[in-house]
Amino acid sequence: MTALPAPAPAPKDVRPALDLIVAGADPHRVLDAVFVNAPLRDYSVRPRTNDYTLPVLGLGYIATYAEQQGFNVGVLDAEAHGLGVDETAALINRLRPRWVGMNLLAPTYEMSARIAESLDDGIALMVGGHHARAMPDRILADPRMRLLRALVIGEGETRVAALLGDERRRAELPGVMWRDRLLGTHAAGIARGATAQWLGPDIDALPFVDRKFLPQDPYLAEDGRVEANIVGSRGCPYDCGFCGAAVSANPEVKIRARSPQSIVAELDHLHATYGATAFRFVDDLFLGARRVIVPQMRAFGEHKIGERYVWDATGRINVLHRLDDDMLDVLKACGLREVALGIESGSDRVLAGMDKRITAEMTETVAHRLLERGIGVKGYFILGYPGEQRDDLDATVRHIHNLWGIADRLGRGRFRASVFEFRPYPGTPIWQKLITGGHGPEQLLAYGDVDLTADGADESMRQRDEFNFSVGIQFGGTPLPELRATLANLTREQHDRNRMGVAA
């Protein structure tokens, strides 16, 4: 992946200036806030080998809205720049912003907490993200979070801007918590009047993400296209047991899709500004509900999107299974290039335990219908889910080979398998079952890298550093060494297929 010249941000090696590493900030004004994406691991210990990570669109939305309200803010994406923990903290301390905001994720919480611990006194800290929602009391009690002045649960644009304007407003902001330093107790804001503007802002009224806050988006992809990531909706109506976006884990989130007109306008804006002709929809709902798909494709057809652009999206297998052939033809004609599907397992028993609402046969049918139209499919798989037995694991391996075989026989579209070891996240439906089953939170939060080098895999095969985590617990019936050998074999096979350009 190659970063673009201005107006898109350039790569780290040609951006030595501190004010440019902190994307989007005006170096000539007092800095109101730096929003930090912590590194997935401490890259001062082991440098990263890959050069691309997914853009932090959530922080980009928050920064864009805050700037619109008149604040000088920037985004420090330590993962994108491959920074170490101490280096990240030192950069922030040199800038001395009024506030630092952090997006907390369970696997990177320790990185975030170490950065927070090293911040200079006088810098106020606010945090949000999935981990903040799932474990607020634990975070508020963490002594490393001594500078924490606001923990924001849920979508942050409007509340973050309110806090930047006046910290005292936290008392009237719903979903904002903090620790009373004198009493040692936790407090929470109480809304005055309607709460919708704070917890679920109108996503069509929000400004487009200003890409100056994203150091690697848009970017020049390997096929020569300029590509950008985009969000078409917020919230997910499903309740998959392992997922932090599960509806039961996000009770206050109202599920909303952007209007087709708004999405088309952003695509055209990204094309006009950066020359982008390829887009990736990263939200759960874009191809996850017929009520969203039909009007969106009608708008794409009217604006001749398929003649001008290509796009990828996540999709729901059960929803795509119910679409008729004509609708799949429309998707292809409107520019759909690849669908990412949460396949997860080849065992119907495991799929039922995950509450996926699909079967392995359904997946193969959907994949066949997409691939025969030349629409690529990327499948995500989880090995070692709680309750999975050896025969379930074997069924998943056969399933992946069946899907590769379908793509090979048709010869029109590529099937890619992306396989991971199960890791639990707090707040997900499976989390409480594991706690009830006798696992302690400390065990379940002990994330570490998955090392597959002994099994013949290396980091270059993984394409990105994201999500290569494990808590080192055997949750199913297959011992971890055997599970990881299977993971390494599948990873190596997919890597070899990519290298040979199978069905590309």
C-alpha positions, -999 to 999 in steps of 0.1 A, spaced: 0 0 0 13 35 -9 2 67 7 -8 95 -15 8 130 -19 -11 160 -7 -40 166 -1 -38 130 13 -13 127 42 21 112 33 39 83 49 58 86 82 92 86 67 86 119 48 67 135 77 94 140 104 79 171 118 59 165 150 30 187 139 26 165 108 28 131 127 -2 145 147 -25 146 117 -47 176 111 -37 199 139 -28 236 132 8 240 147 3 278 150 -26 276 175 -30 263 210 -38 226 207 -72 217 223 -70 179 219 -50 151 205 -70 119 198 -47 89 202 -50 54 186 -26 33 207 -3 8 190 -13 -28 189 20 -37 205 51 -18 217 69 -13 184 101 -1 202 105 -37 213 96 -54 180 91 -32 150 62 -38 127 67 -55 94 36 -44 75 29 -9 62 -9 -5 64 -35 -6 91 -72 2 90 -79 39 94 -94 52 126 -126 65 111 -142 69 146 -115 92 158 -116 110 124 -154 117 129 -148 130 164 -119 152 153 -138 166 122 -168 175 143 -146 191 170 -128 212 144 -161 222 130 -170 236 164 -139 257 164 -114 236 183 -78 229 172 -74 191 173 -53 164 158 -51 126 155 -20 106 166 -23 72 150 5 54 168 -4 21 151 -3 36 116 31 51 124 45 20 141 54 40 173 64 26 207 47 34 239 73 57 253 77 75 220 39 81 218 38 95 253 68 117 246 53 131 215 21 140 234 40 156 262 60 178 238 28 190 223 11 197 257 -25 197 244 -53 206 269 -69 172 264 -59 138 252 -86 114 240 -81 77 237 -101 50 220 -99 20 243 -99 -15 229 -95 -46 250 -63 -61 233 -46 -27 234 -58 -14 268 -24 -21 284 -7 0 257 -32 29 263 -28 27 301 10 28 298 7 59 276 -18 75 300 5 68 330 34 87 313 14 118 304 25 150 322 3 165 349 -19 193 336 -31 173 305 -67 162 309 -76 127 297 -109 115 281 -115 79 270 -141 60 250 -144 29 228 -157 -7 233 -135 -13 263 -146 18 281 -182 8 275 -176 -28 288 -155 -21 319 -159 15 330 -155 9 367 -123 -10 362 -109 18 340 -119 45 364 -102 26 393 -69 21 373 -42 42 390 -25 47 357 -56 66 346 -50 93 372 -55 121 347 -89 107 335 -115 134 336 -143 119 314 -152 84 303 -175 86 273 -198 56 266 -211 54 230 -208 78 200 -187 107 211 -189 135 186 -212 159 204 -202 151 239 -165 153 232 -170 188 217 -190 198 247 -162 187 270 -136 205 250 -157 237 255 -162 233 292 -153 203 313 -179 213 339 -206 203 313 -199 166 320 -224 168 348 -252 172 322 -239 148 296 -255 113 296 -231 84 293 -202 104 307 -185 91 339 -156 102 360 -140 96 394 -144 121 421 -109 127 433 -118 138 468 -145 113 476 -130 84 456 -164 76 442 -176 74 406 -200 100 392 -221 101 360 -237 129 340 -274 134 342 -290 148 310 -312 178 311 -339 173 285 -336 151 254 -306 127 252 -308 118 215 -285 146 204 -258 133 228 -262 95 224 -273 91 188 -265 122 166 -281 124 132 -254 108 111 -265 126 79 -260 159 97 -224 151 107 -197 164 84 -178 140 61 -146 128 78 -118 152 70 -91 129 56 -64 151 69 -69 134 102 -62 99 87 -25 93 79 -32 63 56 -65 70 40 -71 74 11 -42 54 -2 -28 40 -35 -38 3 -36 -18 -25 -53 -41 -24 -83 -33 12 -90 -66 26 -77 -69 53 -51 -90 37 -24 -108 51 7 -127 36 36 -162 48 44 -190 42 70 -225 38 57 -243 31 89 -240 28 127 -251 -1 148 -258 -38 142 -291 -56 147 -274 -90 153 -261 -106 184 -231 -128 175 -217 -142 207 -181 -130 201 -187 -95 187 -183 -62 204 -208 -47 180 -235 -72 192 -269 -55 198 -270 -68 234 -236 -52 241 -247 -18 228 -282 -12 242 -281 26 238 -271 26 202 -299 34 177 -293 15 145 -291 41 117 -282 40 80 -270 71 62 -292 83 34 -282 71 -1 -278 108 -12 -253 114 16 -232 83 7 -231 92 -30 -221 127 -21 -192 115 0 -180 91 -27 -180 119 -52 -163 142 -27 -135 117 -22 -131 112 -60 -130 150 -66 -106 156 -38 -83 126 -39 -91 109 -72 -105 79 -53 -123 53 -75 -124 24 -50 -141 23 -17 -145 0 13 -176 1 35 -165 -10 69 -198 -10 88 -219 -40 97 -252 -29 80 -244 -18 45 -250 -53 30 -267 -65 62 -303 -55 57 -325 -55 26 -341 -22 37 -307 -6 33 -295 -24 2 -325 -17 -20 -327 21 -18 -289 24 -18 -286 4 -50 -314 24 -66 -293 56 -58 -261 39 -70 -279 31 -103 -293 66 -108 -258 81 -102 -240 55 -124 -218 45 -95 -209 12 -111 -197 29 -142 -173 51 -123 -163 33 -91 -158 -1 -75 -165 -9 -39 -162 -36 -12 -185 -41 18 -192 -64 47 -223 -85 43 -246 -108 62 -248 -143 48 -285 -148 57 -295 -115 41 -276 -122 9 -291 -157 9 -326 -142 7 -318 -118 -22 -330 -130 -56 -307 -133 -86 -318 -100 -100 -307 -81 -69 -273 -98 -69 -270 -87 -106 -278 -52 -95 -251 -53 -69 -226 -63 -95 -237 -37 -120 -235 -10 -92 -198 -17 -87 -196 -44 -60 -161 -59 -61 -158 -80 -30 -180 -89 0 -165 -97 35 -185 -123 52 -184 -135 89 -184 -172 81 -167 -181 113 -171 -219 112 -179 -249 90 -198 -266 119 -235 -259 122 -233 -267 159 -207 -241 165 -226 -216 143 -257 -221 164 -237 -216 196 -225 -183 181 -260 -172 172 -249 -166 136 -283 -176 121 -266 -193 92 -254 -228 81 -224 -240 63 -245 -250 33 -260 -215 32 -225 -200 31 -215 -222 2 -246 -213 -17 -241 -175 -12 -204 -177 -20 -212 -196 -53 -239 -171 -63 -215 -142 -57 -184 -158 -72 -202 -168 -104 -210 -131 -109 -173 -122 -105 -179 -107 -70 -150 -117 -47 -156 -131 -13 -134 -127 18 -144 -150 46 -135 -145 83 -131 -177 105 -127 -183 142 -108 -214 154 -112 -225 190 -145 -210 199 -158 -222 233 -174 -256 229 -157 -263 195 -145 -299 193 -120 -315 170 -146 -327 145 -160 -291 144 -125 -278 136 -121 -304 109 -154 -293 94 -141 -257 93 -110 -268 74 -131 -287 49 -154 -257 46 -125 -234 37 -112 -259 11 -147 -263 -4 -150 -225 -8 -115 -223 -24 -127 -251 -47 -159 -233 -57 -138 -202 -67 -113 -223 -86 -140 -241 -106 -159 -210 -115 -127 -190 -123 -145 -157 -121 -140 -144 -86 -115 -149 -57 -122 -164 -23 -99 -154 5 -99 -170 39 -88 -149 69 -85 -172 100 -80 -162 136 -78 -178 170 -107 -170 193 -102 -143 219 -128 -131 243 -138 -94 245 -155 -79 276 -191 -69 270 -198 -95 243 -225 -122 248 -199 -150 253 -180 -130 280 -204 -135 308 -208 -172 300 -170 -176 303 -170 -157 336 -199 -179 349 -180 -210 337 -151 -201 360 -127 -180 340 -115 -148 358 -114 -114 341 -76 -112 346 -72 -145 326 -95 -134 298 -78 -100 295 -43 -113 292 -39 -107 255 -7 -116 238 6 -121 202 -1 -154 185 33 -168 175 30 -191 145 66 -191 135 72 -226 149 45 -239 126 60 -224 95 41 -191 93 55 -156 95 41 -121 99 43 -114 62 16 -140 57 -8 -122 80 -10 -91 58 -17 -69 88 -8 -69 125 -44 -64 136 -62 -90 156 -33 -115 160 -40 -119 197 -47 -147 221 -52 -151 258 -35 -185 258 -65 -205 270 -79 -236 254 -117 -229 252 -126 -258 229 -116 -295 226 -85 -290 205 -52 -283 224 -37 -249 215 -6 -263 197 -28 -283 174 -52 -254 169 -23 -231 160 -8 -256 136 -41 -257 118 -42 -219 118 -7 -217 104 -15 -242 77 -45 -223 65 -27 -190 67 2 -205 46 -22 -219 20 -40 -186 16 -7 -168 14 4 -192 -14 -29 -187 -33 -25 -149 -30 11 -151 -43 0 -173 -73 -29 -150 -80 -54 -179 -79 -88 -168 -94 -77 -131 -93 
